[in-house]
Amino acid sequence: MWEFWIDRGGTFTDCIGRTPDGRIVVHKLLSDEDAPLRGIRELWRRESGERDQDAPLPRCRVRLGSTVATNALLERRGRPTVWVTDQGLGDVLAIGTQERPDLFDLRIERPSPLAQWTIEWQGRMSAEGQCVSDFDEAGLASQLRGAKVAGAQSVAVTGMHAYAFSEVEERVREVAEACGFEDVVCSHEVGREIGFLARAETTVADAYLTPLLRSHVGLLKSELPGAELLFMQSSGGLIDASGFRGPRALLSGPAGGVVAAARVASQAGAKHAIGFDMGGTSTDVSLIRDGEVERSFESQVAGIRVRAPMLQIHTVAAGGGSLCRFDGFRLTVGPESAGSDPGPLCYGVTGADGQPRASELSLTDINLALGRVQPDRFPFPLHAAPVGRALGELQRRMASAGLDLDEEE
């Protein structure tokens, strides 16, 4: 049987295959929604000599790590989500823990919330499961219909005492589904634990990210009906496709790199190591101590607290495709990324009219200009001319703003 191991990043997708006779083969391609499938097809056809473009893929085993959820969270590209909670608690996500990560910073920049809308329902259940006030179903339905008209697609539901008594959350789900919402997530399903804030943030993250994963997983399952399909979780373990959800997928891609780094360090005789994994959209750093990767059960990723088992990985939105800009005052890197389409300027991707698709500098372009990226070590030709033009234009813009720096600076 064929076996495939795939790392689907924001810019590149890397595929390793093992043929039925035991040979290891590799393939690299630009990422898009069906990149894992294309990688499997192209490897299989290349090695088997299959020429029929419509021939069904063979039965196979597939292990997949994906940064779909990670990048969607970093770039805030998830499903438009409405958060529904008890009356009086609508500001809890904005208030958070009131923690100040940088105590003396006078300009605090808060990460943007995942939920674009907040709805509070009338009706309260006590900590003993007794009805304190009646549930207003009609009022909730009216607000949910308004949110749907405004563009909401997913619903996250968090009740105050739902870790013990989930009845009210189930009623809210029924109302939301009656209003036409297909993606409704309740906190008692995601993390049935005390701790309202962490449970709420995890539920919102699930509603925000899981629909994206579902379409990604659905495409793979439909094209690989006979495959044994397992996904890498943030914890470093594997799970069946049906259980692959947003909060447990946030570090799916990076987790594979950390597990590999720990194995390589062990084989090299190093008990302690630092893992540094720079991808196209993000960079991930991890610590390996006494041969083990540290784990946590509540983590912050891109400013969002998530309660789920995870390897301890620090992720920043600075990968090879991260866009390098001048905002009139300072130079910035990320979190927006050029992705695989159009990619960095130096890739030379052009449209049907022959004109370059990319228009902004990326970190890869900067590293090419500085000599850190070696064109002869790249898998395809790089183009330095558009990078030079963009740097010249950037230099002129900065000079007009009073910042006189040469191109190297």
Secondary structure by P-SEA (a helix, b strand, c coil): cbbbbbbbcccbbbbbbbcccccccbbbbbbccaaaaaaaaaaaaaaacccccccccccbbbbbbbaaaaaaaaaccccbbbbbbcccccccccccccccccccccccccccccccbbbbbcccccccccccccccaaaaaaaaaaaaaacccbbbbbcccccccaaaaaaaaaaaaaacccbbbbcccccccccaaaaaaaaaaaaacaaaaaaaaaaaaaaccccbbbbbccccccccccccccccccaaaaaaaaaaaaaaaaaacccbbbbbbbcccbbbbbbbcccbbbbbcccccccccccccccccccccccccbbbbbccccccccccccccccccccccccccccccccccccaaaaaaaacccccccccbbbbaaaaaaaaaaaaaaaaaacccccccc
